[in-house]
Amino acid sequence: MTEQEEKRLQKIQEKMSQLKSQQQEIISKKQQRKARTHCLIQNGALAEKYLGCEGVEPCQFEERLKNIVDFLSAMGFG
């Protein structure tokens, strides 16, 4: 193998390494988003269950949460 071919092969290997690294980063971010989405769904379901908010519109749900937080703050819990 000539020196030129070896240099070309080395550049290709470096590029492959960079692409593999980028691929791993994309996969990791996708897994993190999936885990966060799952957590948000679970927390939302628990909030609905314990706050009696099944079927409540988001703006009404937000108002209930705000009222609870305000109440707890007024009681010295926040």
C-alpha positions as CSV (number, residue, x, y, z in Angstrom):
1,M,0.0,0.0,0.0
2,T,1.4,3.4,-0.9
3,E,1.8,6.3,1.5
4,Q,-1.0,8.2,-0.3
5,E,-3.4,5.2,0.1
6,E,-2.5,4.9,3.8
7,K,-3.2,8.6,4.3
8,R,-6.5,8.3,2.5
9,L,-7.4,5.2,4.6
10,Q,-6.5,7.1,7.8
11,K,-8.8,10.0,6.8
12,I,-11.6,7.6,6.1
13,Q,-11.2,5.9,9.4
14,E,-11.2,9.3,11.2
15,K,-14.4,10.3,9.4
16,M,-16.0,7.0,10.3
17,S,-15.0,7.6,14.0
18,Q,-16.6,11.1,13.8
19,L,-19.8,9.7,12.3
20,K,-20.0,7.0,14.9
21,S,-19.6,9.6,17.6
22,Q,-22.4,11.7,16.1
23,Q,-24.6,8.6,15.8
24,Q,-24.1,7.8,19.5
25,E,-24.9,11.4,20.4
26,I,-28.2,11.3,18.4
27,I,-29.2,8.0,19.9
28,S,-28.4,9.3,23.4
29,K,-30.5,12.4,22.9
30,K,-33.4,10.4,21.5
31,Q,-33.3,8.1,24.6
32,Q,-33.2,11.1,26.9
33,R,-36.2,12.7,25.2
34,K,-38.1,9.4,25.4
35,A,-37.3,8.9,29.1
36,R,-38.4,12.5,29.9
37,T,-41.6,12.2,27.9
38,H,-42.4,9.0,29.8
39,C,-41.7,10.7,33.1
40,L,-43.9,13.7,32.2
41,I,-46.8,11.4,31.2
42,Q,-46.5,9.5,34.4
43,N,-46.4,12.7,36.5
44,G,-49.4,14.1,34.6
45,A,-51.4,11.0,35.2
46,L,-50.6,11.1,39.0
47,A,-51.5,14.8,39.1
48,E,-54.8,14.1,37.4
49,K,-55.5,11.2,39.8
50,Y,-54.7,13.0,43.1
51,L,-56.0,16.4,42.1
52,G,-59.2,15.1,40.6
53,C,-58.5,16.7,37.3
54,E,-59.6,13.9,34.9
55,G,-61.0,15.6,31.8
56,V,-60.1,19.1,32.9
57,E,-58.7,21.4,30.2
58,P,-55.1,22.5,30.5
59,C,-55.9,26.1,31.4
60,Q,-58.2,24.9,34.2
61,F,-55.6,22.4,35.4
62,E,-53.0,25.1,35.5
63,E,-55.4,27.3,37.6
64,R,-55.9,24.5,40.1
65,L,-52.2,23.9,40.4
66,K,-51.6,27.7,40.9
67,N,-54.3,27.8,43.6
68,I,-52.7,24.8,45.4
69,V,-49.2,26.4,45.2
70,D,-50.5,29.7,46.4
71,F,-52.3,28.1,49.3
72,L,-49.2,26.1,50.3
73,S,-47.1,29.3,50.1
74,A,-49.5,31.2,52.3
75,M,-49.3,28.3,54.8
76,G,-45.5,28.5,54.8
77,F,-44.8,25.4,52.8
78,G,-43.0,26.9,49.9
